[in-house]
Amino acid sequence: MRGRTHAPWAVCAAATVLVTAGCGSGGGGESGAVLSSSWGDPQNPLEPANTNEVQGGKVLSMVFRQLKQYDPKTGKAEDMLAERIETSDSRNFRVTVKKGWTFSNGEEVTARSFVDAWNYGASLRNNQKNAYFFEYIEGYDKAHPDEGRQSADTLSGLKVVDDHTFTVRLKQKFSSFPDTLGYAAFAPLPRAFFDDHDAWLAKPVGNGPYVVQSYTRGAQLTLRKWDQYPGPDKARNDGVDLRVYTDSNTAYTDLLARNLDLVDDVPATQLKNVDTDLEGRYINTPAGIIQTLAFPYYDKGWGKAGVDKVRTGLSRAIDREQITETIFRGTRTPATDWTSPVLGADGGFQDGLCGDACVYDPAAARKLVEEGGGLPGGQVRITYNADTGSHREWVDAVCNSINNALKNDKACVGNPVGTFADFRNRISGQKLSGPFRAGWQMDYPLIQNFLQPLYYTDASSNDGKWSNAEFDRFVDEANAETDTAAAIKKFQQAEGVVRDEMAAIPLWYQNGSAGYSERLSNVALNPFSVPVYDQIEVS
């Protein structure tokens, strides 16, 4: 999630304020068992295939359930709506959907609910951010061609067999395909989504433990428990009010003032105070998140040959140890590869892969930048969103480190953008001329997810438009492997290409952190650093 992450929120189609019957703060479950949590406006509407960022993903995790669900403790993909997913060759899959599931409007969840949703997500004319998740399915090249007009509205690899069975044929073998099906882009959709799309966008209908009650952009998204939810993970509270904050310090202050119940982004400036302030109501746990600096390869300065030395020089100019210790106080760990330790060695994590290129050495940094022709444009401007994540503090620290290492107090400056949505719009519009913040929150716990969406040619989260034929070849070969260990080895070779080219600068692995009020109990963060909202209890 993703930074894609990942995509669905209660969103008004293109409107700012949702105005429908029952849109106030009132409604079912208005007892003290409703909790309030800090949040940020998502970039896109709540279509599951159209959200690839964290804020939208939080809502999707409450409103939808897919064929698979990732265990909130281990991250392991487990069957949810899938009764069975069978294959004899890792290319042809037969999916049996459990009976007894409905959407919150009473419509039954069937095989067609998935097939129609996936066809919609893949279609070029629908312009969905996560369309590439369907590229493995046969017929994607017709429904979503790289060039020209699409020649098919549906994926030829999807076939409905009966009400609760459908088949999937991939364009190549992909042994890990079933484990990807817990990602939000693969959520089922009701007929209402297609019959009256605008009305559905105004008030989305899903099949998860919560229903959307209202959304006022810039203010609050209101969710309430769905009493008829058929799944095993029923909500233990009556609802969640997601309140929009553009400053994480303000959210933290509201938590201390008992005006807010949960903050899942404790600001760096407050980390020194959490033990005293929260009296044990603080969570700091490893998560599948990595922070990097990405580059705009579409810019002639950063896209020219030889600039890889400049990127490596900048990497060597960053004192990760000092920054993670002084600013983040143990909630970050200096990165030594481009994935995450939560994968473990068996899952592909390669501790130390970056080698000396991620070790602070001012003299080596100056030499590499000089050999690479100097800083493009004469200065590094790191673009970031200033509304969440304590980004200003660490960007300033990174720039200070670079300036000190290069002995030039104007070599690096921060370039803040007011909101996350505006930040993402500038990135997707290819309007950047220097490096930018590129945090990545895993969609599912596979090494493939840390590499292919970010670095494969034209992948939807490849925001800098980096491209390397050797990397693409290793990824294609990895996806074709039927043996998991062999596939991981190929992905590790692909990651070696990322390292050799310094396609992005790895900064640090991020823990999930949260603080909560005395009203809450059973608060936890999953491996994606998202609160397990449905399990929180309110007194």
Backbone torsions as a table, in degrees:
resi	resn	phi	psi	omega
1	MET	NA	6.5	-79.0
2	ARG	130.7	NA	NA
3	GLY	NA	0.6	167.6
4	ARG	-145.2	25.3	151.0
5	THR	-15.9	NA	NA
6	HIS	NA	161.4	-117.6
7	ALA	-140.3	10.8	-176.4
8	PRO	-119.8	130.7	176.6
9	TRP	-138.0	162.8	173.1
10	ALA	-73.5	108.4	-173.2
11	VAL	-134.8	143.8	172.7
12	CYS	-81.0	137.7	-173.3
13	ALA	-37.0	-69.4	174.7
14	ALA	-134.7	11.2	-174.5
15	ALA	-88.1	169.2	-179.5
16	THR	-95.3	-36.2	-176.0
17	VAL	-125.6	134.9	177.1
18	LEU	-86.1	123.5	179.0
19	VAL	-129.4	98.3	177.2
20	THR	-141.9	172.4	178.1
21	ALA	-60.2	136.2	178.0
22	GLY	77.1	22.3	-175.4
23	CYS	-90.5	3.7	-179.9
24	GLY	-76.7	-171.6	178.0
25	SER	-79.1	-8.5	-179.9
26	GLY	-82.7	179.6	179.4
27	GLY	135.2	-173.0	-179.7
28	GLY	-61.4	146.1	176.9
29	GLY	74.3	29.5	-179.4
30	GLU	-86.3	37.4	177.5
31	SER	-93.3	-172.7	177.4
32	GLY	-70.1	-2.3	-178.2
33	ALA	-87.5	13.6	173.8
34	VAL	-97.5	131.1	180.0
35	LEU	-107.2	155.5	177.4
36	SER	-113.8	141.2	-175.8
37	SER	-140.6	146.3	178.9
38	SER	-70.9	153.0	-173.7
39	TRP	-162.0	168.7	174.1
40	GLY	-133.3	144.5	179.7
41	ASP	-56.9	133.8	176.1
42	PRO	-76.1	162.3	-178.7
43	GLN	-75.3	-38.8	-170.2
44	ASN	-121.7	165.3	174.6
45	PRO	-62.4	173.6	-170.1
46	LEU	-82.4	18.9	174.0
47	GLU	-66.6	124.9	-175.4
48	PRO	-55.1	-33.8	-179.1
49	ALA	-85.8	5.7	-173.9
50	ASN	-118.8	10.1	178.7
51	THR	-122.4	122.6	178.5
52	ASN	-130.9	33.7	176.2
53	GLU	-133.0	165.4	-166.2
54	VAL	-65.7	-45.0	-173.5
55	GLN	-62.6	-41.6	176.7
56	GLY	-66.9	-36.8	-178.2
57	GLY	-62.4	-32.6	178.7
58	LYS	-59.1	-42.2	-177.5
59	VAL	-71.9	-43.5	179.3
60	LEU	-55.4	-37.1	-178.3
61	SER	-66.1	-16.1	178.5
62	MET	-100.6	-28.6	-172.8
63	VAL	-94.0	-22.0	-175.8
64	PHE	-127.3	155.8	167.7
65	ARG	-133.3	140.8	-176.4
66	GLN	-108.8	-172.2	177.3
67	LEU	-61.0	-36.5	177.7
68	LYS	-117.1	156.0	174.5
69	GLN	-132.8	137.0	-179.5
70	TYR	-87.9	125.4	-177.8
71	ASP	-54.5	128.6	-175.0
72	PRO	-66.6	-13.2	177.5
73	LYS	-102.2	-46.2	-173.3
74	THR	-100.3	-22.0	-175.9
75	GLY	83.0	-2.0	-178.5
76	LYS	-65.3	138.1	178.6
77	ALA	-76.8	121.7	-179.9
78	GLU	-125.7	153.3	-179.2
79	ASP	-63.3	134.5	172.1
80	MET	-119.1	-81.1	175.2
81	LEU	-83.6	-8.6	179.3
82	ALA	-82.8	120.7	170.7
83	GLU	-75.7	-43.5	177.8
84	ARG	-155.3	147.8	168.3
85	ILE	-130.2	110.6	-171.4
86	GLU	-114.9	143.7	174.5
87	THR	-154.7	149.6	176.4
88	SER	-113.1	-8.7	-175.0
89	ASP	-139.1	7.0	-179.4
90	SER	62.2	16.3	175.5
91	ARG	-126.0	-37.3	178.6
92	ASN	-108.1	123.4	-175.9
93	PHE	-122.6	140.3	175.2
94	ARG	-114.2	119.2	-174.3
95	VAL	-109.0	125.7	175.2
96	THR	-108.9	121.3	-178.0
97	VAL	-90.4	135.1	179.2
98	LYS	-62.8	144.3	174.7
99	LYS	-83.8	158.4	176.2
100	GLY	95.6	-1.0	178.9
101	TRP	-94.8	138.3	175.2
102	THR	-133.9	163.8	169.2
103	PHE	-82.4	167.9	-175.9
104	SER	-68.6	-11.6	174.7
105	ASN	-90.9	5.5	177.4
106	GLY	94.5	-10.6	-179.7
107	GLU	-70.6	137.4	-179.8
108	GLU	-69.5	141.6	172.3
109	VAL	-86.3	119.2	-177.2
110	THR	-123.7	-179.8	175.6
111	ALA	-59.0	-39.2	179.9
112	ARG	-65.5	-27.8	177.6
113	SER	-60.0	-35.0	177.9
114	PHE	-80.9	-48.0	-175.8
115	VAL	-61.4	-44.7	179.1
116	ASP	-63.9	-41.2	-179.7
117	ALA	-65.1	-42.7	-178.8
118	TRP	-69.0	-38.0	176.2
119	ASN	-63.2	-40.3	178.2
120	TYR	-63.3	-46.0	-178.5
121	GLY	-62.9	-32.7	-177.3
122	ALA	-81.6	-24.9	-172.8
123	SER	-65.4	129.0	-178.9
124	LEU	-59.1	-39.1	-175.6
125	ARG	-67.1	-18.1	178.7
126	ASN	-88.1	-11.1	170.2
127	ASN	53.0	49.8	-178.7
128	GLN	-87.5	134.2	-176.6
129	LYS	-59.7	-33.0	-176.2
130	ASN	-100.1	21.9	-178.6
131	ALA	-55.6	-33.4	-174.9
132	TYR	-65.0	-16.1	176.8
133	PHE	-65.0	-18.8	-179.3
134	PHE	-98.8	4.3	-173.9
135	GLU	-67.2	-18.6	178.4
136	TYR	-73.5	-20.8	-174.3
137	ILE	-80.5	136.8	-177.3
138	GLU	-58.8	136.5	-180.0
139	GLY	97.2	-3.8	-179.7
140	TYR	-61.9	-35.5	-179.1
141	ASP	-64.5	-23.6	177.9
142	LYS	-86.5	-38.3	-178.9
143	ALA	-81.4	-24.1	-177.9
144	HIS	-144.2	67.2	-177.5
145	PRO	-67.9	150.9	176.9
146	ASP	-65.8	-33.0	179.7
147	GLU	-138.2	151.5	177.2
148	GLY	78.8	-173.8	-177.5
149	ARG	-86.3	151.8	177.9
150	GLN	-71.8	145.4	-178.5
151	SER	-109.8	2.1	177.7
152	ALA	-146.2	144.9	178.9
153	ASP	-91.2	-17.3	-177.2
154	THR	-130.9	164.4	179.3
155	LEU	-86.5	123.1	-178.7
156	SER	-64.8	-19.5	-179.0
157	GLY	-82.4	-0.7	178.3
158	LEU	-109.2	127.6	179.5
159	LYS	-137.4	128.4	174.3
160	VAL	-83.0	124.5	179.5
161	VAL	-91.2	-49.5	175.5
162	ASP	-155.6	-170.7	-174.0
163	ASP	-56.5	-29.3	-175.2
164	HIS	-126.3	19.1	179.7
165	THR	-139.3	135.7	170.6
166	PHE	-144.6	159.7	-179.2
167	THR	-116.0	152.1	178.6
168	VAL	-129.4	125.3	174.1
169	ARG	-113.9	123.3	179.9
170	LEU	-90.5	159.8	179.1
171	LYS	-76.6	-15.8	175.1
172	GLN	-155.6	168.4	179.3
173	LYS	-66.2	139.2	178.4
174	PHE	-149.6	90.9	-171.3
175	SER	-64.1	-26.8	-177.6
176	SER	-92.0	6.0	-175.7
177	PHE	-52.3	-46.1	-179.6
178	PRO	-57.9	-32.8	-178.1
179	ASP	-72.0	-14.3	177.8
180	THR	-83.5	-12.1	-168.1
181	LEU	-80.0	7.3	171.3
182	GLY	-92.3	-4.7	179.9
183	TYR	-74.8	147.9	-172.1
184	ALA	-59.3	-30.4	-178.8
185	ALA	-60.4	-23.1	-178.1
186	PHE	-93.3	14.1	179.5
187	ALA	-66.9	149.9	175.0
188	PRO	-77.4	158.6	178.2
189	LEU	-131.3	142.7	178.9
190	PRO	-79.0	166.3	178.6
191	ARG	-61.2	-28.8	-179.8
192	ALA	-58.7	-30.3	178.7
193	PHE	-60.9	-38.3	-176.3
194	PHE	-91.0	-33.0	-176.2
195	ASP	-73.4	-37.2	178.3
196	ASP	-144.5	79.7	-171.7
197	HIS	-60.1	-43.8	-178.3
198	ASP	-62.9	-41.2	179.3
199	ALA	-65.9	-38.7	179.0
200	TRP	-65.3	-41.6	178.6
201	LEU	-62.9	-34.8	179.0
202	ALA	-67.9	-31.0	177.5
203	LYS	-149.9	86.6	-174.0
204	PRO	-60.8	145.2	177.5
205	VAL	-118.0	122.7	179.1
206	GLY	-124.7	-162.0	-178.9
207	ASN	-130.3	21.6	-179.3
208	GLY	-94.6	-174.9	-174.6
209	PRO	-73.0	-9.1	178.6
210	TYR	-125.4	154.5	173.6
211	VAL	-118.3	149.1	177.6
212	VAL	-79.8	126.6	177.2
213	GLN	-97.4	-44.7	179.8
214	SER	-163.8	161.8	176.5
215	TYR	-149.1	122.5	172.9
216	THR	-115.6	109.8	-175.9
217	ARG	-57.9	135.0	-178.9
218	GLY	84.2	-2.6	-177.3
219	ALA	-129.6	-69.9	-172.8
220	GLN	-161.1	143.6	168.9
221	LEU	-110.7	126.0	-176.5
222	THR	-108.6	123.9	177.1
223	LEU	-121.9	144.6	178.2
224	ARG	-130.0	151.0	180.0
225	LYS	-58.4	136.7	174.1
226	TRP	-96.6	108.8	-173.2
227	ASP	-64.6	-27.8	-177.9
228	GLN	-93.6	11.0	179.8
229	TYR	-56.0	126.3	-173.3
230	PRO	-88.2	-5.3	-174.8
231	GLY	-78.1	168.9	-178.9
232	PRO	-77.2	-18.4	-176.3
233	ASP	-101.6	60.1	-179.4
234	LYS	-66.6	148.6	-179.8
235	ALA	-65.9	136.7	179.0
236	ARG	-95.4	2.6	176.4
237	ASN	-127.6	174.2	-177.1
238	ASP	-89.2	-10.8	179.6
239	GLY	161.6	173.8	-178.2
240	VAL	-135.1	129.2	171.2
241	ASP	-101.7	111.6	178.1
242	LEU	-90.8	109.0	-175.6
243	ARG	-98.5	131.6	-175.8
244	VAL	-78.5	127.4	174.1
245	TYR	-126.5	136.2	175.3
246	THR	-99.5	-0.2	178.9
247	ASP	-141.6	117.7	-177.7
248	SER	-67.3	-24.5	176.9
249	ASN	-67.5	-37.8	177.3
250	THR	-64.1	-40.9	178.2
251	ALA	-62.1	-43.0	-179.8
252	TYR	-63.9	-40.6	177.8
253	THR	-62.5	-40.8	177.7
254	ASP	-65.2	-34.5	176.7
255	LEU	-62.1	-46.5	-179.4
256	LEU	-66.0	-30.7	-179.9
257	ALA	-84.4	3.4	-180.0
258	ARG	65.0	27.4	174.3
259	ASN	-97.7	-2.4	-178.1
260	LEU	-148.7	143.7	-177.0
261	ASP	-95.2	-30.4	-171.5
262	LEU	-144.7	131.1	173.2
263	VAL	-123.0	118.2	-179.3
264	ASP	-104.9	23.2	175.2
265	ASP	-148.2	77.6	-179.8
266	VAL	-68.4	121.8	-176.4
267	PRO	-64.5	146.1	-176.8
268	ALA	-57.6	-35.2	-177.6
269	THR	-67.1	-16.5	-177.8
270	GLN	-103.1	-4.3	-175.1
271	LEU	-60.9	-30.5	179.6
272	LYS	-71.1	-14.3	-175.3
273	ASN	-106.0	-8.1	-168.4
274	VAL	-62.2	-37.5	-177.9
275	ASP	-63.0	-41.3	179.8
276	THR	-76.0	-45.1	-175.7
277	ASP	-65.7	-41.7	-168.8
278	LEU	-105.4	-8.5	173.6
279	GLU	50.8	49.4	176.9
280	GLY	93.2	-8.8	-180.0
281	ARG	-89.8	56.5	-177.5
282	TYR	-138.9	134.8	-179.3
283	ILE	-116.7	132.7	175.6
284	ASN	-138.5	102.1	-171.8
285	THR	-138.1	145.1	-179.7
286	PRO	-57.6	145.4	-179.6
287	ALA	-141.7	159.9	-179.8
288	GLY	-82.0	64.6	-176.9
289	ILE	-133.4	135.5	173.8
290	ILE	-130.1	139.8	176.6
291	GLN	-103.1	130.7	178.3
292	THR	-134.2	168.6	166.2
293	LEU	-106.7	119.8	177.6
294	ALA	-98.9	165.3	-176.1
295	PHE	-129.2	147.5	178.5
296	PRO	-85.9	93.0	-177.2
297	TYR	-71.4	-10.5	174.0
298	TYR	-77.3	-13.2	176.4
299	ASP	-82.3	133.1	-174.1
300	LYS	-62.0	-29.6	179.5
301	GLY	-70.4	-43.9	-177.8
302	TRP	-87.9	-13.6	-178.3
303	GLY	-94.1	-7.1	-176.8
304	LYS	-77.0	159.4	-179.0
305	ALA	-64.2	146.2	175.8
306	GLY	91.3	-12.9	-177.5
307	VAL	-74.6	-9.1	175.7
308	ASP	-59.4	-31.3	177.2
309	LYS	-67.5	-37.1	177.1
310	VAL	-64.6	-44.3	179.3
311	ARG	-61.9	-41.9	178.0
312	THR	-66.3	-37.8	177.0
313	GLY	-62.3	-43.0	177.3
314	LEU	-62.8	-38.6	177.8
315	SER	-60.6	-41.2	-179.4
316	ARG	-74.0	-14.3	179.5
317	ALA	-88.3	-2.5	-176.7
318	ILE	-101.7	119.2	179.3
319	ASP	-86.8	83.7	-176.1
320	ARG	-62.1	-40.2	-178.1
321	GLU	-59.4	-47.7	-177.8
322	GLN	-67.3	-41.8	-177.2
323	ILE	-66.2	-45.0	-179.0
324	THR	-68.5	-28.2	-179.7
325	GLU	-80.0	-46.0	-173.0
326	THR	-83.1	-34.0	-177.3
327	ILE	-94.7	-45.0	-172.1
328	PHE	-98.2	-9.4	171.7
329	ARG	47.3	52.7	174.2
330	GLY	85.7	0.9	178.0
331	THR	-93.3	2.7	174.7
332	ARG	-136.8	152.9	177.1
333	THR	-129.9	130.7	-179.7
334	PRO	-51.5	132.0	-177.9
335	ALA	-79.3	140.6	176.3
336	THR	-123.2	3.1	171.7
337	ASP	-152.5	-165.4	-174.2
338	TRP	-113.6	18.0	179.7
339	THR	-118.6	-125.8	179.5
340	SER	-157.2	142.0	177.1
341	PRO	-61.3	-20.2	-179.1
342	VAL	-64.7	-19.2	176.7
343	LEU	-69.7	-30.6	-174.1
344	GLY	74.3	162.4	-179.7
345	ALA	-60.5	-36.6	179.8
346	ASP	-66.4	-25.3	-179.3
347	GLY	-93.7	-0.1	174.6
348	GLY	115.4	-7.0	179.0
349	PHE	-63.3	131.8	-178.3
350	GLN	-120.5	88.3	-179.8
351	ASP	-61.7	125.1	177.9
352	GLY	90.0	3.8	-177.6
353	LEU	-57.5	-36.8	-177.2
354	CYS	-66.4	-27.4	177.6
355	GLY	63.7	-145.3	-177.6
356	ASP	-62.7	-22.9	-177.8
357	ALA	-62.8	-19.1	177.6
358	CYS	-107.8	14.5	179.6
359	VAL	-104.1	129.6	-177.9
360	TYR	-64.1	121.9	179.1
361	ASP	-154.7	94.5	-176.2
362	PRO	-56.0	-42.0	-178.5
363	ALA	-64.3	-45.4	178.2
364	ALA	-64.3	-37.0	179.2
365	ALA	-61.6	-47.7	-179.3
366	ARG	-62.1	-40.9	-178.5
367	LYS	-64.9	-44.3	-178.5
368	LEU	-66.3	-41.8	179.4
369	VAL	-63.9	-39.6	178.5
370	GLU	-66.5	-44.4	179.8
371	GLU	-64.3	-28.3	179.8
372	GLY	-83.8	2.0	177.3
373	GLY	96.5	9.2	179.2
374	GLY	86.0	172.3	-178.1
375	LEU	-69.8	126.2	177.0
376	PRO	-55.4	126.8	-178.4
377	GLY	77.1	-1.5	177.4
378	GLY	84.1	-5.4	-177.1
379	GLN	-157.1	145.6	175.0
380	VAL	-97.7	121.5	175.8
381	ARG	-113.9	108.3	-177.3
382	ILE	-88.6	114.2	-179.3
383	THR	-88.3	137.8	-179.8
384	TYR	-154.4	161.0	173.8
385	ASN	-89.2	135.6	-172.9
386	ALA	-95.3	0.0	-172.5
387	ASP	-88.4	-23.3	-178.8
388	THR	-141.0	163.7	167.4
389	GLY	81.7	8.8	-179.8
390	SER	54.3	32.9	-174.8
391	HIS	-68.4	-32.8	-179.0
392	ARG	-58.6	-42.7	-176.7
393	GLU	-63.0	-47.0	-175.5
394	TRP	-76.6	-32.4	176.7
395	VAL	-64.4	-42.6	176.6
396	ASP	-60.6	-40.2	-180.0
397	ALA	-67.0	-41.5	177.8
398	VAL	-61.9	-44.1	179.2
399	CYS	-64.5	-40.7	176.9
400	ASN	-60.6	-40.7	178.9
401	SER	-63.9	-45.0	179.1
402	ILE	-63.7	-43.9	-179.6
403	ASN	-62.0	-42.3	179.0
404	ASN	-65.6	-43.0	-178.3
405	ALA	-66.3	-39.8	-177.7
406	LEU	-87.7	-2.5	-179.6
407	LYS	55.9	46.3	-178.8
408	ASN	-150.3	105.7	-173.7
409	ASP	-73.2	0.0	176.6
410	LYS	-117.4	11.7	-177.8
411	ALA	-67.8	-32.4	-175.3
412	CYS	-140.0	136.0	174.5
413	VAL	-139.2	154.2	174.9
414	GLY	-82.6	149.0	179.4
415	ASN	-128.5	83.2	-175.0
416	PRO	-72.9	142.0	172.6
417	VAL	-116.5	138.3	-169.5
418	GLY	-57.8	-45.9	-174.8
419	THR	-128.7	158.3	178.1
420	PHE	-62.2	-41.1	-179.2
421	ALA	-61.3	-43.6	179.2
422	ASP	-66.2	-39.6	177.4
423	PHE	-58.5	-48.5	-179.6
424	ARG	-65.8	-36.2	178.6
425	ASN	-64.4	-37.1	177.7
426	ARG	-67.9	-37.1	178.7
427	ILE	-67.8	-50.3	-177.6
428	SER	-66.4	-24.4	177.4
429	GLY	-87.2	4.1	179.8
430	GLN	52.0	51.7	-176.9
431	LYS	-109.4	17.7	-178.5
432	LEU	-104.8	147.8	-179.8
433	SER	-120.7	9.9	179.3
434	GLY	-152.4	-178.4	-177.2
435	PRO	-63.5	156.3	-177.8
436	PHE	-146.0	155.4	178.8
437	ARG	-61.2	132.5	-176.9
438	ALA	-141.6	61.1	176.4
439	GLY	-67.1	145.9	179.9
440	TRP	-129.4	121.9	173.6
441	GLN	-104.4	125.6	-173.4
442	MET	-60.4	144.5	173.3
443	ASP	-82.6	-37.3	176.7
444	TYR	-152.9	152.9	-170.8
445	PRO	-79.5	66.8	175.3
446	LEU	-130.6	143.6	178.2
447	ILE	-58.5	-32.1	178.1
448	GLN	-54.5	-36.5	-175.0
449	ASN	-73.4	-22.2	176.9
450	PHE	-84.5	-12.2	-173.9
451	LEU	-115.2	-57.8	-172.8
452	GLN	-61.8	-47.9	-178.3
453	PRO	-63.6	-25.0	-174.2
454	LEU	-96.5	-29.3	-170.0
455	TYR	-125.7	-12.9	178.4
456	TYR	-68.6	142.8	-177.6
457	THR	-53.7	122.7	176.7
458	ASP	66.0	14.2	173.7
459	ALA	-61.8	149.5	-169.5
460	SER	-67.5	-23.5	176.9
461	SER	-101.8	10.6	174.0
462	ASN	-82.9	72.5	-170.6
463	ASP	-66.4	-27.3	-179.8
464	GLY	-87.5	-7.5	179.0
465	LYS	63.9	36.8	172.0
466	TRP	-69.8	145.8	-179.6
467	SER	-146.9	133.1	178.9
468	ASN	-148.8	120.7	-175.2
469	ALA	-63.8	-36.8	-179.5
470	GLU	-67.4	-42.2	176.4
471	PHE	-59.4	-48.1	-179.6
472	ASP	-59.1	-38.8	-178.6
473	ARG	-65.9	-44.3	178.3
474	PHE	-61.2	-40.1	179.2
475	VAL	-64.6	-44.9	179.0
476	ASP	-60.4	-42.2	179.8
477	GLU	-66.9	-38.9	179.1
478	ALA	-63.2	-43.7	-179.1
479	ASN	-65.9	-25.0	-179.0
480	ALA	-83.8	-12.8	-178.8
481	GLU	-71.1	135.3	175.9
482	THR	-90.1	-17.8	178.3
483	ASP	-94.1	124.3	-175.3
484	THR	-59.8	-45.0	-178.8
485	ALA	-62.8	-40.4	178.8
486	ALA	-66.6	-37.3	178.6
487	ALA	-64.9	-43.3	179.8
488	ILE	-61.8	-40.1	179.3
489	LYS	-61.6	-40.2	178.2
490	LYS	-65.5	-41.6	177.8
491	PHE	-62.8	-36.4	177.9
492	GLN	-65.8	-34.9	174.9
493	GLN	-65.0	-39.3	176.6
494	ALA	-62.3	-40.8	179.0
495	GLU	-64.7	-30.0	175.7
496	GLY	-61.8	-33.5	176.6
497	VAL	-67.9	-41.9	176.5
498	VAL	-58.1	-42.7	178.5
499	ARG	-63.8	-48.5	-176.0
500	ASP	-62.0	-32.5	-179.3
501	GLU	-94.5	-6.6	-172.4
502	MET	44.9	55.5	-177.1
503	ALA	-58.6	-34.1	173.0
504	ALA	-146.6	154.2	-179.7
505	ILE	-93.0	115.3	177.1
506	PRO	-74.8	132.7	-178.1
507	LEU	-105.1	-64.9	-178.8
508	TRP	-159.1	156.9	172.7
509	TYR	-87.0	141.5	-173.8
510	GLN	-109.7	134.2	170.7
511	ASN	-83.4	157.5	168.5
512	GLY	-83.9	137.5	178.0
513	SER	-133.5	145.7	-180.0
514	ALA	-156.3	150.6	172.8
515	GLY	-128.7	147.7	-175.3
516	TYR	-144.4	163.3	-174.6
517	SER	-84.6	172.1	179.1
518	GLU	-66.1	-18.5	-178.3
519	ARG	-70.9	-21.6	-171.0
520	LEU	-102.8	149.5	171.9
521	SER	-143.6	166.5	-178.3
522	ASN	58.3	40.7	179.1
523	VAL	-89.3	131.3	179.5
524	ALA	-150.2	157.3	173.5
525	LEU	-110.4	139.6	176.6
526	ASN	-82.0	176.4	-178.5
527	PRO	-62.7	-8.9	177.2
528	PHE	-94.6	2.5	-179.1
529	SER	73.1	14.7	179.7
530	VAL	-95.8	134.5	177.0
531	PRO	-57.7	140.2	175.6
532	VAL	-84.2	78.1	-171.0
533	TYR	-56.5	-41.0	-173.3
534	ASP	-67.1	-17.1	-178.5
535	GLN	-97.2	-6.7	-178.7
536	ILE	-72.4	134.8	177.7
537	GLU	-108.4	142.9	-176.2
538	VAL	-118.7	129.4	179.3
539	SER	-101.8	NA	NA
